[in-house]
Each structure stands twice: as C-alpha cells, then as structure tokens.
Amino acid sequence: MLAFLCITGVVKIIICYLLPLVLEPITSSTEELPEYAERLRPYIEKMAEKANFNPKSIQLKRSYQTDVHVNAACYLGKIKLGEPLFKGHGKWPAEIMSVLCHELGHNYHSHLLKRIVSDTLYMVILGAIL
C-alpha cells in the first residue's frame, strides 16, 4: 500500500511539474514581453510581490496551435502571459491583471501541491477498494 502511494505521488509530480517542461517547447514558444506589453511590467512585479511570488522572468507565450486558450501561468519562478490574452484584452489592462491575479492566487494558495496530495489520496483509496 505504501509503495502504491509513493508511486502514485511520483507519477503525479512528474505529470504536473516535469511534463510541462518537456511539452511546452513542442507546443509553444516563449519570449520576453513585447514593447506593447512592457507597460504592465511594474504592475505585474508589484502584484507578484504581494502574492509572495518572485518571478525570474515575465514572458509572452505564443502557442503553435490555433485553438489554445492559455491566458496566463505562474510556475517554476516564471510568469507567462498568453498571446490570446493580449489579443482579446489588450485594450483593457485591468482585465489582463485580473487574469494574472487569478493565476498568482493558485500559486499563493498552493493549489497544485494540494491537488497532487488529494489526487494521490484518491488513487490510494480507489486502489484499496478495487
């Protein structure tokens, strides 16, 4: 039972943390914020500081797929803002910042870690029942 718990936890960590590192370069590219988005940098940095997130970089994420709705992500010390976010809300910086606040909230409240723990427990319970 303990082995199953450990294996399940390791698999979930691989899926949540390592798989994005492998898949992201295949499905999208990242670059530094373009000039039109650079005006938001001070606000982004201030908001990240309030959420106890110290970004190593703030980047624009361009997807190679046409129907991807990645607005923003905050993980592994990076803030990535999706190109669709600027295309759809570029005229309204407050909307861009609210999406970023939402993503920083996930990080602040450790949602990914909590999800890993809860999913692992569910798998152990399900494994015990079956």
C-alpha positions in Angstrom: 0.0 0.0 0.0 2.8 2.4 0.9 4.6 1.6 -2.4 1.4 2.4 -4.3 1.1 5.7 -2.5 4.7 6.6 -3.3 4.4 5.6 -7.0 1.1 7.5 -7.4 2.6 10.6 -5.8 5.7 10.4 -8.0 3.7 9.9 -11.2 1.5 12.9 -10.3 4.6 15.1 -9.6 6.0 14.1 -13.0 2.8 14.9 -14.7 2.4 18.3 -13.0 5.9 19.6 -12.9 8.1 17.7 -15.4 5.8 17.0 -18.3 5.1 20.7 -18.9 8.8 21.3 -19.2 9.0 18.7 -21.9 5.8 19.5 -23.8 5.9 23.3 -23.6 8.7 23.7 -26.2 6.9 21.4 -28.6 3.5 23.2 -28.3 4.6 26.8 -27.9 7.4 29.4 -27.7 8.1 32.0 -25.2 9.8 35.3 -25.5 10.3 38.4 -23.3 7.4 40.7 -23.1 6.9 42.7 -26.3 7.0 46.5 -26.2 3.2 46.8 -26.2 3.0 44.7 -23.0 6.1 46.1 -21.3 3.9 48.9 -19.8 2.4 46.3 -17.5 5.7 45.0 -16.1 5.8 47.3 -13.0 2.2 46.3 -12.1 3.0 42.6 -12.7 6.0 42.7 -10.5 4.2 44.6 -7.7 1.3 42.1 -7.8 3.7 39.1 -7.8 5.4 40.5 -4.8 2.1 40.8 -2.9 1.4 37.2 -3.7 4.9 36.1 -2.4 5.9 35.1 -5.9 9.4 36.1 -7.1 9.4 35.8 -10.9 12.7 35.1 -12.5 11.2 36.2 -15.8 7.9 37.6 -17.2 7.3 36.2 -20.7 4.9 36.2 -23.6 3.7 32.7 -24.6 2.9 32.0 -28.2 1.1 28.8 -29.0 1.7 26.8 -32.2 -1.9 25.6 -32.1 -4.7 27.9 -33.2 -7.3 26.8 -30.6 -5.5 27.1 -27.4 -6.8 29.3 -24.6 -3.8 29.7 -22.4 -4.2 33.0 -20.7 -1.6 33.0 -18.1 0.5 30.7 -15.9 2.8 31.2 -12.9 5.1 28.3 -12.1 8.7 27.4 -11.6 9.5 31.0 -11.0 8.1 32.3 -14.3 5.1 34.3 -15.2 3.8 33.5 -18.7 1.1 35.6 -20.3 -0.6 34.0 -23.3 -0.8 35.9 -26.6 -4.6 35.4 -26.7 -4.8 37.3 -23.5 -3.3 40.4 -25.2 -5.3 39.9 -28.4 -8.6 39.7 -26.6 -8.0 42.2 -23.7 -5.1 44.3 -24.8 -7.1 47.5 -24.6 -8.2 46.7 -21.1 -5.1 46.2 -18.9 -7.3 45.7 -15.8 -8.7 42.5 -17.3 -5.2 41.3 -18.1 -4.1 42.0 -14.5 -7.2 40.3 -13.1 -6.4 37.1 -15.0 -2.8 37.3 -13.7 -4.2 37.8 -10.1 -6.2 34.6 -10.5 -3.1 32.7 -11.6 -1.0 34.1 -8.8 -3.7 33.1 -6.4 -3.3 29.5 -7.5 0.3 29.7 -6.6 -0.2 31.6 -3.4 -2.7 29.0 -2.1 -0.6 26.1 -3.3 -3.4 24.6 -5.4 -1.0 22.4 -7.4 0.5 20.9 -4.4 -2.9 20.4 -2.8 -4.1 18.8 -6.0 -1.2 16.4 -6.0 -1.9 15.3 -2.5 -5.6 15.0 -2.9 -5.3 13.0 -6.2 -2.8 10.7 -4.6 -5.1 10.0 -1.7 -8.0 9.4 -4.1 -5.9 6.9 -6.0 -4.9 5.1 -2.8 -8.5 4.9 -1.7 -9.6 3.7 -5.1 -6.8 1.2 -5.2 -7.8 -0.1 -1.8 -11.4 -0.5 -2.8 -10.6 -2.3 -6.1 
